[in-house]
Amino acid sequence: MNPTPPPQWPDAAGSLPFPSPDPSPDPPPDPRSLPTSKPWEDVLLSSQLFDVAPMILSIVDRELRFRAVNHLAAAAAGLTPQEMIGQPSPDLLPHMDPGGWEMDRQVLATGEAIINGEVAGATPADPADHRVWRISRFPLHDSSGATVAVGIAAVDVTEQSRAVAEYDIVERRLQLLGRASGLLGTSLDVQATLQAMVELVVPEFADVCELYLADEPYGADADPHPLQLRRAVWAHAPDLPPPPPGQQLPEQGKVIKMAKGQPHQVAFATRQPVRVDVDDAPFASDATLLVITLLRHFQLQSAICVPLLVGGDYHGSLGFAVTASRPYRDQDVRTAAELGNRIASAIANARAFTRQQSAALMLQRALLPRDLPAVEGLELTWRYQPGTVGTEAGGDWFDVIALPTGRIALVIGDVMGRGLGAAAVMGQLRTATRVLAGLGLPPADVLTELDAVTQTLGTGPDGALASVLYVSWEAATETVTFANAGHLPPALRHPDGTVELIGDTHGIMLGVGDQKLTETRCRFPAGSTLALYTDGLVESPTVAIGDGCQRLLDTLADAADLPTTADLPTTANRLLRLIDRGNGFDDDVALLLARANPCSHGS
């Protein structure tokens, strides 16, 4: 039998030749060793497989020249087989990722296949269409076993790749929105929250992000000319160049006028997000977020302006901008709008809180005594500190009331809750206490009646609750008599410098009802000091209330004798330093100090 000739390379038409059978027949072979097909039939079957396979198939030689291509390979390239055969693949497909040619060379050098590698690029059929192929490369050998060519099988996976990329984008955007929601819900400090917000979206969603606020919200019918907004916060990607000399960005807090037709003004007028191309957008000569010269200097190309709306009220405008490498699409506009909705809600909530906080603080301070009355035989000083900035007003209060028969009432209380409601309850309790004290009732009876009043106050299923300490000082007997409804016990410094908390464990708060209040009477001679206080003075997240009370006693014990009124304020100031009021400590403090004068003897 003559040896079977190896398959030949395709002819110029790209078809594989089919060799004719040998004309001189050999003796009939042993039937048991007959092949399933003749050699020329093997070539024929290989040719059919090459053409009917539902994938791109090609062969390149050691010089990376195409030696065979099927019709799908030619169609993908936008060429005919004749135009491809014999041409080097890097020259024929210059827009393909050169990493593909390196993989071809690797297979030729090692003789090992590379399965399912991905290559991206474009073909002459459509140079602007970026596509992705999943390609397997196999070594092809000659009769001696040497690797002489690479067989390439490719499948276009562009749509799958785009779907995966789109899914990743959506997933990242959802995560971004989730982080934004969490960030906006953690604080009512508007400036700090908004700064953290714009830094969150840069550079993940924008290369530049800036936020403008209206000093007061514009209603649905407002039509200001021009639109005036105050620059609130700004963030930019760290790799952006600095502004050019003499063209600095507007300062924080600067009021900017947005002329008609500018993106921010259009977003305000239409109440819709606006996507613009920097080269196409209308700009005025004054400074705005999208200052054209600065944006071009930063190489920013695509921008989105989002109106910050809550109901029909316009609170400001949010701007995003990116470089030409990742222009904004419709999906990005939706993401920007979602971010704007979250920020707008946070701004509106913070502004409403600020208004309520201001009203509560104004009410609370109006209800606290501005000046203590002059009481012969008794030195008085007081301190009040609200919680840290950004917290609601509390219900801490105190009072000094002149009683019949020359006695003086010292009162301190704390309404549970915060805000306008607590301040309102505090005001009503203070008024009721003054009325009841004027009747000359004993301390326990005053608090019993005050308990009945408290049960009629407040809102919600639990009504109002408050702790109150009522002390009656009598100069003639040098005594104090007090009743305690759920408040911290007063601290007493005796003339000899010893200190103690007086009274039994504080009992049930006002507003609960059905409680029996008792009175405690103790000596209060000249040189004695009494401290009435609320829990903000002795308790914090890091200091237990028992430890805080001990600190108070130690401070009173360490105080030098106070021969003049000026020394009592010094002690008050030292007591205010017992608790570190930083790190978000938000409780109010009320403190009332009373010291018996030597001249009160026998009065």
Stockholm file with secondary structure:
# STOCKHOLM 1.0

chainA/1-603         MNPTPPPQWPDAAGSLPFPSPDPSPDPPPDPRSLPTSKPWEDVLLSSQLFDVAPMILSIVDRELRFRAVNHLAAAAAGLTPQEMIGQPSPDLLPHMDPGGWEMDRQVLATGEAIINGEVAGATPADPADHRVWRISRFPLHDSSGATVAVGIAAVDVTEQSRAVAEYDIVERRLQLLGRASGLLGTSLDVQATLQAMVELVVPEFADVCELYLADEPYGADADPHPLQLRRAVWAHAPDLPPPPPGQQLPEQGKVIKMAKGQPHQVAFATRQPVRVDVDDAPFASDATLLVITLLRHFQLQSAICVPLLVGGDYHGSLGFAVTASRPYRDQDVRTAAELGNRIASAIANARAFTRQQSAALMLQRALLPRDLPAVEGLELTWRYQPGTVGTEAGGDWFDVIALPTGRIALVIGDVMGRGLGAAAVMGQLRTATRVLAGLGLPPADVLTELDAVTQTLGTGPDGALASVLYVSWEAATETVTFANAGHLPPALRHPDGTVELIGDTHGIMLGVGDQKLTETRCRFPAGSTLALYTDGLVESPTVAIGDGCQRLLDTLADAADLPTTADLPTTANRLLRLIDRGNGFDDDVALLLARANPCSHGS
#=GR chainA/1-603 SS CCCCCCCCCCCTTSCCCCCCCCSSCCCCCCGGGCCSSCHHHHHHHHHHHHHHSSSEEEEEETTCBEEEECHHHHHHHTSCHHHHTTSBHHHHCTTBCTHHHHHHHHHHHHCCCEEEEEEEECCTTCTTCCEEEEEEEEEEECTTSCEEEEEEEEEECHHHHHHHHHHHHHHHHHHHHHHHHHHHTSCCCHHHHHHHHHHHHTTTTCSEEEEEEEEEEECTTCCCSSEEEEEEEEEECTTSCCCCTTCCCCCTTCEEEECTTSHHHHHHHHTSCEEEETTTSCCCSSCCTTCHHHHHHTTEEEEEEEEEEETTEEEEEEEEEEETTSCCCHHHHHHHHHHHHHHHHHHHHHHHHHHHHHHHHHHHHHHSCSSCCCBTTEEEEEEEECCSTTSCCCEEEEEEEECGGGCEEEEEEEESSCSHHHHHHHHHHHHHHHHHHHTTCCHHHHHHHHHHHHTTCCCSTTCCCEEEEEEEEETTTTEEEEEEESCCCCEEECTTSCEEECSSSCCCCBTSCSCCCCEEEEECCTTCEEEEECGGGTCBTTBCHHHHHHHHHHHHHHCCCCCSTTHHHHHHHHHHTTSCCCTTCCCCEEEEEEEECGGGTTC
#=GC SS_cons         CCCCCCCCCCCTTSCCCCCCCCSSCCCCCCGGGCCSSCHHHHHHHHHHHHHHSSSEEEEEETTCBEEEECHHHHHHHTSCHHHHTTSBHHHHCTTBCTHHHHHHHHHHHHCCCEEEEEEEECCTTCTTCCEEEEEEEEEEECTTSCEEEEEEEEEECHHHHHHHHHHHHHHHHHHHHHHHHHHHTSCCCHHHHHHHHHHHHTTTTCSEEEEEEEEEEECTTCCCSSEEEEEEEEEECTTSCCCCTTCCCCCTTCEEEECTTSHHHHHHHHTSCEEEETTTSCCCSSCCTTCHHHHHHTTEEEEEEEEEEETTEEEEEEEEEEETTSCCCHHHHHHHHHHHHHHHHHHHHHHHHHHHHHHHHHHHHHHSCSSCCCBTTEEEEEEEECCSTTSCCCEEEEEEEECGGGCEEEEEEEESSCSHHHHHHHHHHHHHHHHHHHTTCCHHHHHHHHHHHHTTCCCSTTCCCEEEEEEEEETTTTEEEEEEESCCCCEEECTTSCEEECSSSCCCCBTSCSCCCCEEEEECCTTCEEEEECGGGTCBTTBCHHHHHHHHHHHHHHCCCCCSTTHHHHHHHHHHTTSCCCTTCCCCEEEEEEEECGGGTTC
//
